[in-house]
Each structure stands twice: as C-alpha cells, then as structure tokens.
Amino acid sequence: MATGWANENAVQEQIDATLADAVAKARSELHSGKSAEFCEECGNEIPQARRLALPGVKLCVTCQSELDKKQAAFSGYNRRGSKDSQLR
C-alpha cells in the first residue's frame, strides 16, 4: 500500500503511542500511601472498606464519581490514529 512519506508501520505506531500514553496516564492516577479518613472535597467520612480497598484514596465514592465524569468528558488523546478513522 502506498503511504507517501510515512513508513509502513506509521498507523500502528500511532495507535501504540496513543495506548502507551493512556496506560501512563492511568498509572499516574493510581492511589498510593495512606488513605484519608474524610473526603477532601465534601468532608464526609470515607468508609473503612474503601480506605482498605484503595490505599491512598482521598475522595468518597460520590465525589470520585463526579470527578471521573468530568475527566471522561475530555480525554485529551488524539483518536485520529484509530483504525476506524483510517478507513473513512
């Protein structure tokens, strides 16, 4: 297949780079350390089961859910390298 100036694996390299960025972002957001007893956002107590399950947790379930929704609205990743967009 003719690709112009791009190398033969350019599309796969772009997909791999996007995936590597997503993995790095997810790893950077993992909790670590001592969990907070009270939510940093609303001040409600964080249940002990949650603190034990997620070491380093700082938010209650409700506040974490709201934060996750806000972050999902903007992913920041270049999706143009996806297979579907290459076929259009």
DSSP file (Angstrom, degrees, kcal/mol; ACC not computed):
  #  RESIDUE AA STRUCTURE BP1 BP2  ACC     N-H-->O    O-->H-N    N-H-->O    O-->H-N    TCO  KAPPA ALPHA  PHI   PSI    X-CA   Y-CA   Z-CA
    1    1 A M              0   0    0      0, 0.0     2,-0.3     0, 0.0     0, 0.0   0.000 360.0 360.0 360.0 133.8    0.0    0.0    0.0
    2    2 A A        +     0   0    0      1,-0.1     0, 0.0     0, 0.0     0, 0.0  -0.574 360.0 171.0 -75.7 132.6    1.3    3.4   -0.9
    3    3 A T    >   -     0   0    0      1,-0.3     3,-1.3    -2,-0.3     2,-0.3   0.326  30.5-138.8-125.2   6.5    1.8    5.7    2.1
    4    4 A G  T 3  S-     0   0    0      1,-0.3    -1,-0.3     0, 0.0     0, 0.0  -0.552  77.5 -13.0  71.9-128.9    3.6    8.7    0.8
    5    5 A W  T 3  S+     0   0    0     -2,-0.3    -1,-0.3     2,-0.0     2,-0.1   0.646 113.3  99.2 -84.0 -15.2    6.3    9.8    3.2
    6    6 A A  S <  S-     0   0    0     -3,-1.3    -3,-0.2     1,-0.1     2,-0.0  -0.385  77.0-113.9 -73.1 148.8    5.0    7.7    6.1
    7    7 A N    >   -     0   0    0      1,-0.1     3,-1.7    -2,-0.1     4,-0.3  -0.293  34.2 -96.8 -77.4 170.7    6.7    4.5    6.9
    8    8 A E  T 3  S+     0   0    0      1,-0.3     3,-0.2     2,-0.1     4,-0.2   0.785 122.5  40.8 -58.3 -32.7    5.0    1.2    6.5
    9    9 A N  T 3> S+     0   0    0      1,-0.2     4,-2.7     2,-0.1    -1,-0.3   0.123  77.5 117.5-104.8  19.7    4.0    0.9   10.2
   10   10 A A  H <> S+     0   0    0     -3,-1.7     4,-2.0     1,-0.2    -1,-0.2   0.887  76.5  47.4 -58.7 -43.7    3.0    4.6   10.8
   11   11 A V  H  > S+     0   0    0     -4,-0.3     4,-2.2    -3,-0.2    -1,-0.2   0.937 114.2  46.6 -65.2 -45.9   -0.6    3.8   11.7
   12   12 A Q  H  > S+     0   0    0      1,-0.2     4,-2.8     2,-0.2    -2,-0.2   0.889 110.8  53.3 -64.2 -37.9    0.3    1.0   14.1
   13   13 A E  H  X S+     0   0    0     -4,-2.7     4,-2.3     2,-0.2    -1,-0.2   0.882 109.0  49.3 -63.3 -38.0    3.0    3.2   15.7
   14   14 A Q  H  X S+     0   0    0     -4,-2.0     4,-2.2    -5,-0.2    -2,-0.2   0.907 112.1  47.8 -67.8 -41.3    0.4    6.0   16.3
   15   15 A I  H  X S+     0   0    0     -4,-2.2     4,-2.3    66,-0.2    -2,-0.2   0.929 112.7  49.0 -63.4 -45.3   -2.1    3.5   17.8
   16   16 A D  H  X S+     0   0    0     -4,-2.8     4,-2.6     1,-0.2    -2,-0.2   0.891 110.8  50.3 -61.7 -40.5    0.7    2.1   20.0
   17   17 A A  H  X S+     0   0    0     -4,-2.3     4,-2.3     2,-0.2    -1,-0.2   0.901 110.2  49.7 -65.7 -40.7    1.8    5.6   21.1
   18   18 A T  H  X S+     0   0    0     -4,-2.2     4,-2.0     2,-0.2    -2,-0.2   0.912 112.8  47.3 -63.6 -42.1   -1.8    6.5   22.0
   19   19 A L  H  X S+     0   0    0     -4,-2.3     4,-2.4     2,-0.2    -2,-0.2   0.913 110.6  51.3 -65.0 -43.4   -2.2    3.3   24.0
   20   20 A A  H  X S+     0   0    0     -4,-2.6     4,-2.4     1,-0.2    -2,-0.2   0.891 109.7  50.7 -61.8 -39.4    1.1    3.9   25.8
   21   21 A D  H  X S+     0   0    0     -4,-2.3     4,-2.3     2,-0.2    -1,-0.2   0.902 110.0  50.0 -63.7 -41.2    0.0    7.4   26.7
   22   22 A A  H  X S+     0   0    0     -4,-2.0     4,-2.4     2,-0.2    -2,-0.2   0.901 111.5  48.1 -65.0 -41.2   -3.3    6.1   28.1
   23   23 A V  H  X S+     0   0    0     -4,-2.4     4,-2.5     2,-0.2    -2,-0.2   0.917 111.8  49.6 -65.2 -43.6   -1.5    3.5   30.2
   24   24 A A  H  X S+     0   0    0     -4,-2.4     4,-1.9     2,-0.2    -2,-0.2   0.899 111.5  49.2 -62.2 -41.0    0.9    6.0   31.6
   25   25 A K  H  X S+     0   0    0     -4,-2.3     4,-1.0     2,-0.2    -2,-0.2   0.929 111.5  48.9 -64.1 -44.9   -1.9    8.4   32.5
   26   26 A A  H >< S+     0   0    0     -4,-2.4     3,-0.6     1,-0.2     4,-0.3   0.908 111.4  49.7 -62.3 -42.1   -3.8    5.6   34.2
   27   27 A R  H >< S+     0   0    0     -4,-2.5     3,-1.1     1,-0.2    -1,-0.2   0.869 106.7  55.3 -64.9 -36.1   -0.8    4.6   36.2
   28   28 A S  H 3< S+     0   0    0     -4,-1.9    -1,-0.2     1,-0.2    -2,-0.2   0.741 106.1  53.0 -69.5 -20.9   -0.1    8.2   37.3
   29   29 A E  T << S+     0   0    0     -4,-1.0    -1,-0.2    -3,-0.6    -2,-0.2   0.444  80.8 118.2 -94.2  -0.6   -3.6    8.4   38.7
   30   30 A L    <   -     0   0    0     -3,-1.1     2,-0.1    -4,-0.3    -3,-0.0  -0.397  67.9-116.7 -66.0 142.1   -3.3    5.3   40.9
   31   31 A H        +     0   0    0     -2,-0.1     2,-0.3     2,-0.0    25,-0.2  -0.466  39.7 168.0 -76.7 150.1   -3.6    5.9   44.6
   32   32 A S        +     0   0    0     24,-0.3     2,-0.2    -2,-0.1    22,-0.0  -0.979  36.2  29.5-155.6 161.1   -0.8    5.2   46.9
   33   33 A G  S    S-     0   0    0     -2,-0.3     2,-0.3     2,-0.0    23,-0.2  -0.492 101.7 -12.8  89.1-159.6    0.1    6.0   50.5
   34   34 A K        -     0   0    0     21,-0.2     2,-0.1    22,-0.2    -2,-0.1  -0.619  68.9-123.9 -84.4 135.1   -2.2    6.5   53.5
   35   35 A S        -     0   0    0     -2,-0.3     2,-0.2    16,-0.1    23,-0.2  -0.447  24.3-114.3 -74.8 149.1   -5.9    6.9   52.8
   36   36 A A        -     0   0    0     21,-2.7    -1,-0.1     1,-0.1    10,-0.1  -0.569  10.9-145.8 -78.7 146.5   -7.7   10.0   54.1
   37   37 A E  S    S+     0   0    0     -2,-0.2     9,-2.9     1,-0.1     2,-0.4   0.775  86.5  39.7 -81.4 -27.3  -10.4    9.4   56.7
   38   38 A F  B    S-A   45   0A   0      7,-0.3     7,-0.2    22,-0.0    -1,-0.1  -0.958  97.2 -99.5-126.9 143.2  -12.5   12.2   55.4
   39   39 A C     >  -     0   0    0      5,-3.3     4,-1.1    -2,-0.4    20,-0.2  -0.326  22.0-144.0 -60.3 132.5  -13.2   13.2   51.8
   40   40 A E  T  4 S+     0   0    0     18,-2.4    -1,-0.2     1,-0.1    19,-0.1   0.684  97.2  44.8 -71.2 -17.9  -11.0   16.2   50.6
   41   41 A E  T  4 S+     0   0    0     17,-0.3    -1,-0.1     3,-0.1    18,-0.1   0.918 132.1   9.1 -92.0 -53.3  -13.9   17.5   48.6
   42   42 A C  T  4 S-     0   0    0      2,-0.1    -2,-0.1     3,-0.0     3,-0.1   0.627  89.5-124.1-108.6 -16.9  -17.0   17.3   50.7
   43   43 A G     <  +     0   0    0     -4,-1.1    -3,-0.1     1,-0.3     3,-0.1   0.410  60.3 141.0  89.0  -3.5  -15.7   16.4   54.2
   44   44 A N        -     0   0    0     -6,-0.1    -5,-3.3     1,-0.1    -1,-0.3  -0.364  61.9 -93.5 -70.4 153.9  -17.8   13.2   54.6
   45   45 A E  B     -A   38   0A   0     -7,-0.2    -7,-0.3    -3,-0.1    -1,-0.1  -0.441  32.4-133.5 -68.2 138.4  -16.2   10.2   56.2
   46   46 A I        -     0   0    0     -9,-2.9     5,-0.1    -2,-0.1    14,-0.1  -0.843  31.7-111.2 -91.2 123.3  -14.7    7.7   53.7
   47   47 A P     >  -     0   0    0      0, 0.0     4,-2.1     0, 0.0     3,-0.5  -0.192  18.4-123.8 -56.8 144.7  -15.8    4.1   54.8
   48   48 A Q  H  > S+     0   0    0      1,-0.2     4,-2.5     2,-0.2     5,-0.2   0.857 110.4  59.5 -59.3 -36.7  -13.0    1.9   56.1
   49   49 A A  H  > S+     0   0    0      1,-0.2     4,-2.1     2,-0.2    -1,-0.2   0.900 107.6  46.2 -60.4 -39.9  -13.7   -0.7   53.5
   50   50 A R  H  > S+     0   0    0     -3,-0.5     4,-2.3     2,-0.2    -1,-0.2   0.907 111.1  52.0 -68.1 -41.4  -13.0    1.8   50.7
   51   51 A R  H  < S+     0   0    0     -4,-2.1     6,-0.3     1,-0.2     5,-0.2   0.874 113.7  44.1 -63.2 -36.2   -9.8    3.0   52.5
   52   52 A L  H  < S+     0   0    0     -4,-2.5    -1,-0.2    -5,-0.2    -2,-0.2   0.862 114.2  49.1 -75.7 -36.0   -8.6   -0.5   52.8
   53   53 A A  H  < S+     0   0    0     -4,-2.1    -2,-0.2     1,-0.3    -1,-0.2   0.838 121.2  34.1 -72.4 -33.2   -9.5   -1.5   49.2
   54   54 A L  S >< S-     0   0    0     -4,-2.3     3,-1.9    -5,-0.1    -1,-0.3  -0.763  82.0-151.3-125.5  83.9   -7.8    1.7   47.7
   55   55 A P  T 3  S+     0   0    0      0, 0.0   -21,-0.2     0, 0.0    -3,-0.1  -0.310  84.3  21.7 -56.1 131.8   -4.7    2.7   49.6
   56   56 A G  T 3  S+     0   0    0      1,-0.3   -24,-0.3   -23,-0.2   -22,-0.2   0.515  83.2 159.8  89.4   5.7   -4.2    6.4   49.3
   57   57 A V    <   +     0   0    0     -3,-1.9   -21,-2.7    -6,-0.3    -1,-0.3  -0.359  16.1 177.4 -64.4 140.1   -7.8    7.2   48.4
   58   58 A K        +     0   0    0    -23,-0.2   -18,-2.4     2,-0.1     2,-0.3   0.517  56.4  59.6-120.2 -12.6   -8.7   10.9   49.1
   59   59 A L  S    S-     0   0    0    -20,-0.2    -1,-0.1   -19,-0.1   -20,-0.1  -0.890  76.6-117.7-123.0 150.7  -12.3   11.2   47.9
   60   60 A C     >  -     0   0    0     -2,-0.3     4,-2.5     1,-0.1     5,-0.2  -0.269  42.6 -98.5 -72.1 170.4  -15.6    9.5   48.8
   61   61 A V  H  > S+     0   0    0      1,-0.2     4,-2.4     2,-0.2     5,-0.2   0.904 122.3  51.2 -60.1 -43.5  -17.4    7.4   46.2
   62   62 A T  H  > S+     0   0    0      1,-0.2     4,-1.9     2,-0.2    -1,-0.2   0.938 113.8  42.3 -61.9 -49.1  -19.8   10.3   45.3
   63   63 A C  H  > S+     0   0    0      1,-0.2     4,-2.2     2,-0.2    -1,-0.2   0.875 113.8  52.5 -67.9 -37.1  -17.0   12.9   44.8
   64   64 A Q  H  X S+     0   0    0     -4,-2.5     4,-2.6     2,-0.2    -1,-0.2   0.899 108.2  51.9 -65.0 -39.5  -14.8   10.4   42.9
   65   65 A S  H  X S+     0   0    0     -4,-2.4     4,-2.0    -5,-0.2    -2,-0.2   0.912 109.8  48.6 -61.8 -43.4  -17.7    9.6   40.6
   66   66 A E  H  X S+     0   0    0     -4,-1.9     4,-1.9     2,-0.2    -2,-0.2   0.906 112.0  49.0 -63.9 -41.9  -18.3   13.3   39.8
   67   67 A L  H  X S+     0   0    0     -4,-2.2     4,-2.3     1,-0.2    -2,-0.2   0.910 109.5  52.3 -63.3 -42.5  -14.5   13.8   39.2
   68   68 A D  H  X S+     0   0    0     -4,-2.6     4,-2.1     1,-0.2    -1,-0.2   0.886 107.8  51.8 -61.5 -39.6  -14.5   10.7   36.9
   69   69 A K  H  X S+     0   0    0     -4,-2.0     4,-1.1     2,-0.2    -1,-0.2   0.912 110.4  48.4 -63.5 -42.9  -17.4   12.1   34.8
   70   70 A K  H  X S+     0   0    0     -4,-1.9     4,-0.5     1,-0.2     3,-0.3   0.905 113.2  47.2 -64.7 -41.3  -15.7   15.5   34.4
   71   71 A Q  H >< S+     0   0    0     -4,-2.3     3,-0.7     1,-0.2    -1,-0.2   0.832 107.1  57.1 -70.9 -31.8  -12.4   13.8   33.3
   72   72 A A  H 3< S+     0   0    0     -4,-2.1     3,-0.2     1,-0.2    -1,-0.2   0.773  94.6  67.3 -69.6 -25.4  -14.3   11.5   30.9
   73   73 A A  H 3< S+     0   0    0     -4,-1.1     2,-0.4    -3,-0.3    -1,-0.2   0.797 111.8  31.6 -66.3 -27.4  -15.7   14.5   29.1
   74   74 A F    <<  +     0   0    0     -3,-0.7    -1,-0.3    -4,-0.5    -4,-0.0  -0.918  61.8 171.3-133.8 108.1  -12.3   15.4   27.8
   75   75 A S        -     0   0    0     -2,-0.4    -1,-0.1    -3,-0.2     3,-0.1   0.823  28.9-147.6 -86.8 -31.9   -9.8   12.6   27.2
   76   76 A G        +     0   0    0      1,-0.3     2,-0.3     0, 0.0    -2,-0.0   0.534  52.4 128.3  79.5   4.9   -7.1   14.7   25.6
   77   77 A Y        -     0   0    0      1,-0.0     2,-0.9     2,-0.0    -1,-0.3  -0.731  65.2-119.8 -99.1 146.5   -6.0   11.9   23.3
   78   78 A N    >   +     0   0    0     -2,-0.3     3,-0.5     1,-0.2   -60,-0.1  -0.733  30.8 178.4 -81.3 106.9   -5.6   12.1   19.5
   79   79 A R  G >   +     0   0    0     -2,-0.9     3,-2.0     1,-0.2     6,-0.3   0.419  55.5  97.9 -91.4   1.5   -8.0    9.5   18.2
   80   80 A R  G 3  S+     0   0    0      1,-0.3    -1,-0.2     5,-0.1   -66,-0.0   0.697  75.0  64.5 -65.0 -17.0   -7.3   10.1   14.6
   81   81 A G  G <  S+     0   0    0     -3,-0.5    -1,-0.3   -67,-0.1   -66,-0.2   0.412  76.6 118.8 -85.6   3.2   -4.9    7.2   14.5
   82   82 A S  S <> S-     0   0    0     -3,-2.0     4,-1.4     1,-0.1     3,-0.2  -0.344  75.0-119.7 -71.0 153.3   -7.7    4.7   15.2
   83   83 A K  H  > S+     0   0    0      1,-0.2     4,-1.2     2,-0.2     3,-0.2   0.885 110.8  56.9 -58.9 -41.4   -8.4    2.0   12.6
   84   84 A D  H >> S+     0   0    0      1,-0.2     3,-0.6     2,-0.2     4,-0.6   0.909 106.4  48.0 -60.7 -43.2  -12.0    3.3   12.1
   85   85 A S  H >4 S+     0   0    0     -6,-0.3     3,-0.5     1,-0.2    -1,-0.2   0.795 107.3  57.1 -71.0 -25.4  -10.9    6.8   11.1
   86   86 A Q  H 3< S+     0   0    0     -4,-1.4    -1,-0.2    -3,-0.2    -2,-0.2   0.761 104.1  53.6 -72.2 -24.5   -8.3    5.4    8.7
   87   87 A L  H <<        0   0    0     -4,-1.2    -1,-0.2    -3,-0.6    -2,-0.2   0.589 360.0 360.0 -87.1 -10.3  -11.0    3.5    6.9
   88   88 A R    <<        0   0    0     -4,-0.6    -1,-0.2    -3,-0.5    -2,-0.1   0.472 360.0 360.0 -79.5 360.0  -13.2    6.5    6.3
